[in-house]
């Protein structure tokens, strides 16, 4: 009886260890991964989605955008009316932090996108990059804003 139990236990251990043989190894970070923060800077990013809703190419006759200037550690953006700007910090692990900056104070017909973009920038704590697409995120929730690189 005990022999059967020991044999069953040994078979369970062997089968569990066999499963780990087929496990894919974790991807090691490469130098390219650590340069990811360089890829998002000094490029103009066109706002294409805000809070899960598509954004028009032009809002109030202007293209909504984000630009991260690496040399100065500053950002400039527009939601289609006023210019928004301030300081930002990037870390290699995909973390980003925008500080509330200055904004022009014009009144435009459609201010919804601008207010949403400003709120998304301040709330964002990380970013993800996939090709020419940049997403600003908070924790692991759905993206706050999505951008496409302007060529």
Buried (B, 14 or more C-beta within 10 A) or exposed (E): EEEEEEEEEEEEEEEEEEEEEEEEEEEEEEEEEEEBBEBBBEBBBBBBBBEEEEBEEEBBEBBBBBBBEEEEBBBBBBBBBBBBBBEBEBEEEBEBBBEEBEBEEEEBEEBEBBEBBBBBBBBBBBBEBEEBBBBBBBEEEEBBBBBBBEE
